[in-house]
Every structure is written in structure tokens, then in C-alpha cells.
């Protein structure tokens, strides 16, 4: 669960060329990309929105993914709907609108809903993600018995892989655990990686070395050629962990700077908001470049760290280092149309930043804190479609998806 504390919400963000917000820390090797490729620019499409049934709403949107056909998938926390929008599911009902949409929604690029599924009662879906959600969906009673028993949980990561399968991650706050599940495109349960058991009395420093127990995993990236699934894990384990995407077999893992992961320890307090922290502090987003570099949004440390796929550390970039926890680097993506650049979202300062991958410099910055189109309330998720358009998701009151058109 994101603990929204000690925010340093900044004022209006200037459009166009951003100031020198990136403090680039050079290493022996840097990602290679030409400096003369034009940077992509974006404009929010104020008329775009998910075309949900008239009596449905979405809650927080922690993750977005794009499939091979350029359809948009969102993972939403149905039980975060505000009380004054839940009239249709009040007991007794208070109004015609609204009720929660299913947790996973597939839309075409225009926002038309193609299908929606998931939620408590769905095939092997984690039970009672939030305490007031009634079981629903096919085989609710049987599925409830099969799914990992989790309460007070949160949906978090979503990836639609090259085969169209849907990966999801989340965690239970009560059980202090995490899970990774794989479903077919239509929602049939295929695979669960790791144990859904809680961390129990295991020291966190040792827990992060156990590939079978997750500590609130956050996001995914895929190496389709080599059948590898990369996971940022996450709020507790402070590591990147890699699995075979076909079998779920553990492959490797690493911590900050490519070192052995050691989770949350007393060192976290000593290095809070420290861009030179020897440990990750909530690795929250991950992307793989065309040449095979792994970019990790190390949110609490206000930085992006870059690795080879084997975990070898390459370099890091630091952004708005004065930002307090939860930090400035929330999620990131590399556009197919503009692979020399990277786009990341900052949910504390509420900015969408375009970064040149050759040196980590911010070349464009969009947005500010606010409720209007082109503004953000806790911008949490980003995905980029095959035409270069950007989709962003918001949480903690934002509860929306926005589309940004590549210009």
C-alpha cells in the first residue's frame, strides 16, 4: 500500500524544455543513443476516456498495458471508489449510479470497452482484495476456495505479454505478502509464481533472498525472445527478480547497483530520500530497451537505475532529488516510435517527463497537480502504444486514465 506521506508537491510545471532536473551520475558505460533524433512531444486528448457502461466507474488505476493489437488494458482498484459514487451498491441502494467496473478492462485506442473481467470470485482471483467486495463472476464460491486468502489488498502491476496472456501482481496488507498470476487473454487462470504465504517472522533482509515469497511486487517487463519476465519486487523485498515466463521458474535477481538484494533494513532510515542509497527504496517501474538494457524506476530514491539483463549495473539518473518519499520516479516506458527516449511519470510532483536516453536529460515536461485534463493527482502508471501515444493512470483520488497524443 502506498503511504502518502511527507509529500513535496511542487507548483506549476513549465511546458517544453524542462530545467536541468536530472543530476546524471556517470558510470564506465552509458546507454548508447544518438543525440540528434528529435524528441517526441505530446498533447493531452481532453475528449478521450474509457467508454464504460453508464452505471460503472473505475477507481485507482495503478497499471496500464498495451497489447500487440494496440488495445489498451487497465488494472483498476474497484474498491477504491469514493463513497459518494457508490450509490448503486449501497445497502439499500441510494442512487442509480454507480458500481465498480471489473478490475481488468480491455479497450480499443478510442476507449471502447472490448471486454472486462477479474475481481473477487473470478477464476483463482485472490480472495477479498478489499473487505467490502462481494464475490462475483463465474464459479464464485469454488474460486473463492482456490484463490490465495488475502484481505485488505491492492492490485498493482499489469502486463499483456507478446502471446496476449495477462500478468497481474498485487499484495495483501494484512498478510504482508504478494502474488504474481498469469491469465489467458479471456481471464482463464494459467499460472501462479511463488507462494502467497505471508512473510511471518522471517527477517526482511533474508526474505529478499527467497525467490518464492514476494514483498509487494509492483510491475513487469518482458523479454519475449528469451521468454523472461522481469519483476520489480517492490515495497518490501527491494529487488528485481526474473522468471521464465513459460514455466515460472526462477532465473536470477539483484538489488540496487546490481548487488545482492537485502530488503528493508535499518539502512532505509539512514538513507531515506538518498539518491546514493546502496539499496533500492521501492522499485516501482521497469522497462527494457531494444538493445536489452533494463531501466528501473527506484521511486523512493528519486532515480532511475540502468542494468544489463544479467543484472550488471550500468549507470543511474537522479531527478528532483529534493523530493521526499514516496519519490519522483513512479513508472516508465520506452516508445517504439522514439526509442532514443524514455518517458517517466512523477506522481509526487505530478509531471510527465521525456528523457533523452543518451544522457538522462529531461527534454520535455508536462503537467501539474490538478483535476483538469493534462494535470495529475498521483500519476502512478504509464504505457505507450505502437503509434507513440501515451496513456497515464492516477491513484489516491485521481481515479482516471488520460491519453496523450504524440505530436
C-alpha positions as CSV (number, residue, x, y, z in Angstrom):
1,X,0.0,0.0,0.0
2,X,1.4,3.4,-0.9
3,X,1.8,5.5,2.2
4,X,1.2,9.0,1.0
5,X,3.3,11.0,3.5
6,X,5.7,13.8,3.5
7,X,4.8,15.0,0.1
8,X,6.6,17.9,-1.5
9,X,4.1,18.8,-4.1
10,X,5.6,21.4,-6.4
11,X,3.9,24.2,-8.3
12,X,3.2,24.6,-12.0
13,X,5.4,22.6,-14.3
14,X,6.7,24.5,-17.3
15,X,5.9,23.0,-20.7
16,X,8.5,22.5,-23.3
17,X,12.2,22.2,-22.4
18,X,12.5,21.4,-18.7
19,X,15.1,22.8,-16.5
20,X,18.0,20.7,-15.5
21,X,16.2,18.4,-13.2
22,X,18.3,15.4,-13.9
23,X,21.5,15.0,-12.0
24,X,23.3,12.4,-14.1
25,X,25.8,10.2,-12.4
26,X,28.1,8.8,-15.0
27,X,29.5,5.3,-15.0
28,X,32.1,3.5,-17.0
29,X,29.4,2.5,-19.6
30,X,26.4,4.6,-20.7
31,X,23.3,3.6,-22.8
32,X,24.1,4.5,-26.4
33,X,21.6,6.6,-28.4
34,X,22.1,9.4,-30.9
35,X,21.6,12.9,-29.6
36,X,20.2,14.3,-32.9
37,X,17.0,12.3,-33.0
38,X,14.0,14.7,-32.5
39,X,12.4,14.3,-29.1
40,X,8.7,13.3,-29.1
41,X,6.2,15.8,-27.8
42,X,2.7,15.2,-26.5
43,X,-0.7,16.8,-26.1
44,X,-3.4,15.5,-23.9
45,X,-6.6,14.4,-25.6
46,X,-9.2,16.1,-23.4
47,X,-12.1,14.2,-25.1
48,X,-10.7,10.7,-24.6
49,X,-12.0,8.5,-21.8
50,X,-12.9,4.8,-21.1
51,X,-16.4,4.3,-22.6
52,X,-17.7,2.3,-19.6
53,X,-21.4,1.3,-19.1
54,X,-23.4,4.2,-17.9
55,X,-23.6,2.9,-14.3
56,X,-19.9,1.9,-13.9
57,X,-16.9,3.8,-12.6
58,X,-13.2,2.9,-12.2
59,X,-11.2,3.5,-9.1
60,X,-7.5,4.0,-8.7
61,X,-5.5,2.9,-11.9
62,X,-2.2,1.5,-10.7
63,X,-1.1,0.0,-14.0
64,X,-1.7,0.1,-17.8
65,X,-0.5,-2.2,-20.6
66,X,-0.7,-2.2,-24.4
67,X,-1.3,-5.4,-26.4
68,X,0.1,-6.4,-29.8
69,X,-3.1,-5.1,-31.5
70,X,-2.7,-1.7,-29.9
71,X,-5.5,-2.2,-27.4
72,X,-5.3,-0.6,-24.0
73,X,-5.6,-2.6,-20.8
74,X,-6.0,-1.1,-17.4
75,X,-5.8,-2.6,-14.0
76,X,-8.0,-0.7,-11.6
77,X,-8.8,-1.0,-7.9
78,X,-12.5,-1.3,-7.9
79,X,-12.9,-0.9,-4.2
80,X,-11.3,2.5,-4.1
81,X,-14.4,4.2,-5.4
82,X,-15.3,7.1,-3.2
83,X,-18.4,6.6,-1.0
84,X,-20.3,9.4,-2.8
85,X,-20.0,7.5,-6.1
86,X,-21.2,4.1,-4.8
87,X,-24.9,4.7,-4.7
88,X,-25.9,1.7,-6.8
89,X,-24.1,-0.7,-4.4
90,X,-25.1,0.9,-1.1
91,X,-27.4,-1.2,1.1
92,X,-30.1,-0.2,0.5
93,X,-29.2,1.4,-2.9
94,X,-29.2,5.2,-2.8
95,X,-28.9,6.0,-6.5
96,X,-28.9,4.6,-10.0
97,X,-25.1,5.1,-10.2
98,X,-22.6,3.8,-9.6
99,X,-21.0,0.4,-9.2
100,X,-17.5,-0.8,-9.7
101,X,-16.2,-1.9,-13.1
102,X,-14.3,-5.2,-13.2
103,X,-10.6,-4.9,-12.2
104,X,-9.2,-5.7,-15.7
105,X,-10.6,-3.8,-18.7
106,X,-9.5,-4.0,-22.3
107,X,-10.3,-1.1,-24.6
108,X,-9.5,-0.2,-28.2
109,X,-7.5,3.0,-28.8
110,X,-10.7,5.1,-28.9
111,X,-11.7,3.9,-25.4
112,X,-14.4,1.5,-26.4
113,X,-14.5,-1.4,-23.9
114,X,-13.9,-4.7,-25.6
115,X,-14.0,-6.9,-22.5
116,X,-13.7,-6.7,-18.8
117,X,-13.1,-9.4,-16.1
118,X,-11.5,-10.1,-12.8
119,X,-12.2,-9.4,-9.2
120,X,-13.0,-11.5,-6.2
121,X,-14.8,-14.7,-7.2
122,X,-13.1,-14.8,-10.6
123,X,-11.0,-17.9,-11.5
124,X,-8.3,-18.2,-8.8
125,X,-8.5,-14.5,-8.1
126,X,-7.1,-13.5,-4.7
127,X,-10.0,-13.6,-2.2
128,X,-11.4,-10.4,-0.7
129,X,-8.9,-8.0,-2.1
130,X,-10.8,-5.4,-0.1
131,X,-13.0,-6.3,2.7
132,X,-16.3,-4.9,1.4
133,X,-16.2,-6.5,-2.1
134,X,-18.8,-9.3,-2.6
135,X,-17.7,-12.4,-4.6
136,X,-18.9,-12.3,-8.2
137,X,-18.2,-13.8,-11.5
138,X,-18.3,-17.4,-12.7
139,X,-17.9,-20.1,-10.1
140,X,-17.6,-17.5,-7.3
141,X,-17.9,-20.0,-4.4
142,X,-15.5,-22.5,-5.9
143,X,-13.0,-19.9,-7.0
144,X,-13.0,-18.3,-3.6
145,X,-11.9,-21.6,-2.1
146,X,-9.0,-21.8,-4.6
147,X,-7.6,-18.3,-4.6
148,X,-4.9,-17.2,-2.1
149,X,-6.7,-15.8,1.1
150,X,-5.9,-12.1,1.0
151,X,-7.7,-9.2,2.7
152,X,-7.1,-5.5,2.6
153,X,-5.0,-6.0,-0.6
154,X,-4.2,-3.9,-3.6
155,X,-4.0,-4.6,-7.2
156,X,-0.7,-3.2,-8.6
157,X,1.1,-4.5,-11.8
158,X,-0.3,-5.5,-15.2
159,X,1.4,-6.8,-18.3
160,X,-0.1,-8.2,-21.5
161,X,2.7,-10.3,-23.0
162,X,3.5,-11.0,-26.6
163,X,1.2,-14.0,-26.6
164,X,-1.7,-12.0,-25.3
165,X,-1.5,-13.5,-21.8
166,X,-2.3,-11.2,-18.9
167,X,0.1,-11.0,-15.9
168,X,-1.0,-9.3,-12.7
169,X,0.6,-8.6,-9.4
170,X,-0.7,-7.4,-6.0
171,X,-0.4,-7.9,-2.3
172,X,-2.3,-8.3,0.9
173,X,-1.5,-5.7,3.6
174,X,-2.9,-7.9,6.4
175,X,-0.8,-11.0,5.4
176,X,2.1,-8.8,4.3
177,X,2.7,-10.8,1.2
178,X,2.5,-10.6,-2.6
179,X,1.5,-12.6,-5.6
180,X,2.1,-12.9,-9.3
181,X,-0.5,-14.5,-11.5
182,X,-0.9,-15.3,-15.2
183,X,-4.2,-15.4,-17.0
184,X,-5.2,-16.0,-20.6
185,X,-6.5,-13.1,-22.7
186,X,-10.0,-14.1,-21.7
187,X,-9.3,-14.4,-18.0
188,X,-8.6,-18.1,-17.5
189,X,-6.1,-18.8,-14.8
190,X,-2.8,-20.3,-16.1
191,X,-0.1,-19.9,-13.5
192,X,0.9,-18.5,-10.1
193,X,4.5,-17.8,-9.3
194,X,5.7,-18.1,-5.8
195,X,3.9,-18.6,-2.5
196,X,1.1,-16.4,-1.3
197,X,2.2,-17.1,2.3
198,X,2.9,-14.0,4.4
199,X,6.4,-13.1,5.4
200,X,5.8,-14.2,9.0
201,X,8.8,-13.9,11.3
202,X,11.4,-14.1,8.5
203,X,13.8,-11.2,8.8
204,X,13.3,-8.8,5.9
205,X,17.0,-9.0,5.0
206,X,16.6,-12.8,4.4
207,X,13.2,-12.6,2.9
208,X,14.5,-10.6,-0.1
209,X,16.8,-13.6,-0.9
210,X,13.9,-16.0,-1.1
211,X,12.6,-16.2,-4.8
212,X,9.4,-17.9,-3.7
213,X,8.0,-15.1,-1.5
214,X,7.2,-11.7,-2.8
215,X,7.2,-8.4,-0.9
216,X,4.5,-6.3,-2.6
217,X,5.6,-6.7,-6.2
218,X,4.9,-3.7,-8.4
219,X,5.5,-4.1,-12.2
220,X,6.6,-6.3,-15.1
221,X,8.7,-6.1,-18.2
222,X,9.1,-8.9,-20.8
223,X,12.0,-10.2,-22.9
224,X,9.8,-12.1,-25.4
225,X,12.7,-13.6,-27.3
226,X,14.2,-15.3,-24.3
227,X,10.9,-16.0,-22.5
228,X,11.9,-13.9,-19.5
229,X,9.6,-12.0,-17.1
230,X,11.3,-9.2,-15.1
231,X,9.6,-8.0,-11.9
232,X,10.2,-5.1,-9.6
233,X,9.6,-6.5,-6.1
234,X,8.8,-4.0,-4.7
235,X,7.8,-2.3,-1.4
236,X,9.4,-4.9,0.8
237,X,12.0,-7.0,-1.0
238,X,13.7,-4.1,-2.8
239,X,14.9,-6.2,-5.8
240,X,14.5,-7.0,-9.4
241,X,13.6,-10.7,-9.9
242,X,13.5,-12.6,-13.2
243,X,11.5,-15.7,-14.1
244,X,10.9,-18.0,-17.1
245,X,7.6,-16.6,-18.5
246,X,6.5,-20.1,-19.7
247,X,7.2,-22.1,-16.5
248,X,7.5,-19.6,-13.8
249,X,10.9,-21.0,-12.9
250,X,13.3,-18.6,-11.0
251,X,16.2,-17.3,-13.1
252,X,18.0,-14.6,-11.2
253,X,17.6,-11.4,-9.0
254,X,19.5,-8.4,-8.0
255,X,19.3,-5.3,-5.8
256,X,20.5,-1.7,-6.3
257,X,23.8,-1.3,-8.2
258,X,23.5,-5.0,-9.2
259,X,24.3,-6.2,-5.7
260,X,22.7,-8.9,-3.7
261,X,19.3,-7.8,-2.5
262,X,18.8,-7.4,1.2
263,X,15.3,-5.8,1.5
264,X,14.2,-3.2,4.0
265,X,16.6,-2.9,6.9
266,X,17.6,-0.2,9.4
267,X,19.7,1.3,6.5
268,X,16.4,2.6,4.9
269,X,16.0,5.2,7.7
270,X,19.7,6.2,7.3
271,X,19.3,6.7,3.5
272,X,15.7,7.9,3.2
273,X,15.4,10.0,0.0
274,X,19.1,9.5,-0.7
275,X,20.0,9.2,-4.4
276,X,23.1,7.4,-3.4
277,X,21.3,4.8,-1.3
278,X,23.1,1.5,-1.6
279,X,19.6,-0.2,-1.6
280,X,16.5,0.2,-3.7
281,X,13.7,2.1,-2.0
282,X,10.5,0.8,-3.7
283,X,11.5,-0.2,-7.2
284,X,8.2,0.7,-8.8
285,X,8.6,0.6,-12.6
286,X,10.6,-1.3,-15.2
287,X,11.2,-1.3,-18.9
288,X,13.6,-3.0,-21.3
289,X,15.1,-1.1,-24.2
290,X,15.5,-2.5,-27.8
291,X,19.2,-3.1,-27.1
292,X,18.5,-5.1,-23.9
293,X,19.1,-2.5,-21.1
294,X,16.8,-2.7,-18.1
295,X,15.6,0.6,-16.7
296,X,14.3,0.5,-13.1
297,X,12.3,3.4,-11.6
298,X,13.7,3.4,-8.0
299,X,10.9,5.6,-6.7
300,X,11.9,6.4,-3.1
301,X,15.4,7.2,-4.1
302,X,14.3,9.7,-6.9
303,X,16.3,7.9,-9.5
304,X,16.3,5.5,-12.5
305,X,19.0,2.8,-12.4
306,X,20.1,1.0,-15.6
307,X,21.3,-2.5,-15.9
308,X,22.1,-5.2,-18.4
309,X,19.7,-8.1,-18.4
310,X,22.1,-10.2,-16.3
311,X,21.9,-7.6,-13.5
312,X,25.2,-5.8,-14.3
313,X,24.9,-2.2,-13.2
314,X,25.4,0.4,-15.9
315,X,24.5,3.9,-14.6
316,X,21.9,5.9,-12.8
317,X,20.0,9.2,-13.3
318,X,18.6,11.3,-10.5
319,X,15.5,13.5,-10.8
320,X,14.3,16.2,-8.4
321,X,16.4,14.9,-5.6
322,X,14.8,17.2,-3.0
323,X,11.5,15.3,-3.4
324,X,10.5,13.4,-0.2
325,X,9.1,9.9,0.0
326,X,7.4,8.4,-2.0
327,X,9.7,9.9,-4.5
328,X,9.8,11.2,-8.1
329,X,10.2,8.2,-10.4
330,X,7.0,6.2,-10.4
331,X,6.7,4.4,-13.7
332,X,8.4,4.5,-17.1
333,X,8.2,3.3,-20.7
334,X,10.3,3.5,-23.9
335,X,8.3,4.4,-27.0
336,X,8.7,2.1,-30.1
337,X,8.4,5.2,-32.3
338,X,11.1,7.1,-30.4
339,X,13.5,4.5,-28.9
340,X,16.2,7.1,-28.2
341,X,13.9,8.5,-25.5
342,X,12.2,7.4,-22.3
343,X,9.1,8.7,-20.7
344,X,8.5,8.6,-16.9
345,X,5.8,9.8,-14.6
346,X,6.4,11.5,-11.3
347,X,3.4,11.0,-9.1
348,X,4.6,13.3,-6.3
349,X,5.4,16.3,-8.3
350,X,2.8,15.2,-10.9
351,X,4.8,15.6,-14.1
352,X,5.2,13.6,-17.2
353,X,8.9,13.7,-18.3
354,X,10.5,12.9,-21.6
355,X,14.1,11.9,-21.1
356,X,16.9,11.5,-23.7
357,X,18.4,8.1,-23.1
358,X,22.0,9.0,-24.2
359,X,22.5,11.2,-21.1
360,X,19.3,11.1,-19.0
361,X,18.5,14.7,-19.6
362,X,14.8,15.8,-19.4
363,X,13.9,17.5,-22.7
364,X,10.1,18.0,-22.2
365,X,7.9,18.1,-19.1
366,X,4.2,18.2,-19.0
367,X,1.5,18.5,-16.3
368,X,1.0,19.8,-12.8
369,X,-1.1,18.8,-9.7
370,X,-4.8,19.2,-10.5
371,X,-8.0,17.6,-11.7
372,X,-8.2,19.0,-15.2
373,X,-7.1,17.4,-18.4
374,X,-3.3,17.3,-18.6
375,X,-3.0,17.5,-14.9
376,X,-2.4,14.7,-12.4
377,X,-3.5,13.5,-8.9
378,X,-0.8,11.0,-8.0
379,X,0.2,9.9,-11.5
380,X,1.0,6.3,-11.0
381,X,1.1,4.4,-14.3
382,X,2.3,4.9,-17.9
383,X,2.1,2.9,-21.1
384,X,2.9,3.9,-24.7
385,X,1.1,2.4,-27.7
386,X,2.6,1.4,-31.0
387,X,1.8,4.8,-32.5
388,X,3.7,6.6,-29.7
389,X,0.6,7.8,-27.8
390,X,1.0,7.8,-24.0
391,X,-1.6,6.6,-21.5
392,X,-1.4,7.6,-17.8
393,X,-3.2,6.3,-14.8
394,X,-3.8,8.0,-11.4
395,X,-4.5,6.8,-7.9
396,X,-5.5,8.2,-4.5
397,X,-8.3,10.3,-5.7
398,X,-7.2,10.8,-9.3
399,X,-9.0,7.6,-10.4
400,X,-8.8,8.1,-14.2
401,X,-6.9,7.3,-17.4
402,X,-5.7,10.0,-19.7
403,X,-4.4,9.8,-23.3
404,X,-1.6,11.9,-24.6
405,X,-1.3,12.2,-28.4
406,X,2.1,12.1,-29.9
407,X,2.5,15.3,-32.0
